[in-house]
Amino acid sequence: MNRFEAHDIALARRVELVERIQRFVDGTDTSLASAQLIEVGLDDAFPDNERMADAVLMLASYRPGGGESFHAEPEMRAELVKVLARLR
């Protein structure tokens, strides 16, 4: 794989991640499975970014409807709005 192909793959992953986050923020897909995919995507894309690490930790503690020790949809959406602003 040459550097151009690697760039294209990284760009496609980033676009997919942004679209997935946008669907979560819009309320189209706030499932646990979606949150887990966003968590992995952010962690892979920004392994050394402290701000993104905070979002990854929140996503790991997300459960639809919340609960003791878990983050609910409103909290997660607010955090992902901030993440989207950093990704655009």
C-alpha positions in Angstrom: 0.0 0.0 0.0 1.4 3.4 -0.9 1.0 6.5 1.1 -1.8 7.8 -1.1 -3.9 4.6 -0.5 -3.2 4.8 3.3 -4.3 8.5 3.2 -7.5 7.5 1.4 -8.3 4.8 3.9 -7.7 7.1 6.8 -9.9 9.8 5.3 -12.7 7.2 4.6 -12.5 6.1 8.3 -12.7 9.7 9.5 -15.7 10.5 7.3 -17.4 7.3 8.5 -16.7 8.3 12.1 -18.0 11.8 11.7 -21.2 10.4 10.1 -21.7 7.9 12.9 -21.2 10.6 15.5 -23.6 12.9 13.6 -26.3 10.1 13.6 -25.8 9.8 17.4 -26.1 13.5 18.0 -29.2 13.7 15.7 -30.8 10.9 17.7 -31.0 8.6 14.6 -28.8 6.0 16.2 -28.1 6.2 19.9 -27.7 2.5 20.4 -25.0 0.9 22.6 -23.5 -0.7 19.5 -23.2 2.7 17.8 -21.5 4.2 20.9 -19.1 1.3 21.0 -18.1 1.8 17.3 -17.6 5.5 18.0 -15.5 4.7 21.1 -13.2 2.4 19.1 -13.0 4.8 16.1 -12.0 7.7 18.4 -9.5 5.7 20.3 -7.9 4.4 17.1 -7.8 7.8 15.4 -6.6 9.8 18.4 -4.6 7.4 20.7 -2.6 10.2 22.4 -5.2 12.9 22.6 -6.3 13.5 26.1 -9.5 15.4 25.1 -10.6 12.5 22.9 -9.6 10.0 25.7 -12.1 11.7 27.9 -14.8 11.2 25.3 -13.7 7.5 24.8 -14.1 7.0 28.6 -17.6 8.5 28.6 -18.6 6.3 25.6 -17.3 3.2 27.5 -19.7 4.3 30.4 -22.7 5.0 28.1 -25.9 3.0 28.4 -29.1 4.1 26.8 -31.3 5.4 29.6 -28.3 5.9 31.9 -28.2 4.4 35.3 -25.9 4.3 38.3 -22.3 4.9 37.1 -23.4 5.2 33.5 -23.8 8.2 31.1 -27.2 8.7 29.5 -28.1 10.0 26.0 -28.2 13.7 26.8 -24.8 13.7 28.4 -23.3 11.6 25.6 -24.9 13.8 22.9 -23.5 17.0 24.5 -20.0 15.5 24.6 -20.2 14.3 21.0 -21.2 17.7 19.8 -17.9 19.0 21.2 -16.1 16.1 19.5 -17.7 16.9 16.2 -16.6 20.5 16.4 -13.0 19.3 16.9 -13.2 16.8 13.9 -14.6 19.4 11.4 
